[in-house]
Amino acid sequence: MEETHGYYLEDLSTGMTAAYAKTVTDADVVLFAGITGDFSVNHVNEQYMARSKYGRRIAHGALLIGYMSTCSTMMIEKCNGTGGEETPVSLGYDKVRFLGPVFIGDTVNLTYTITEIDPVKRRSY
């Protein structure tokens, strides 16, 4: 019998972390605009944004949430990834707020930390 290594709550513990850092590039913003169809001047028009209070283009909030997803995937990998009888997925990001703009050239640093494990619901938080 072949052994498979899946995701098990037993592989998790509170305090586990995964970290990801990414410098936001012009290509990231332009490609994301093309994929999503969000061509807001906030993201694609440097001349317009130069006259705004931000002074330059800002990254899409949804792009930043995509980076959060990368961090979540890194946690799944730490816990033996997918396979076996369970397939871990991210169920969302609660209470996300953007406290300030992220500009092209900024580096975002994300940390995913498990603070709670619910063995009945088979979820980590």
Salt bridges, closest charged atoms under 4 A:
GLU3 OE2 - HIS5 NE2 3.56
ASP26 OD1 - ARG57 NH2 2.38
ASP28 OD2 - LYS22 NZ 2.70
ASP38 OD2 - HIS43 NE2 3.85
ASP38 OD2 - HIS60 NE2 3.98
GLU46 OE1 - ARG57 NE 3.02
GLU86 OE2 - ARG122 NH2 2.69
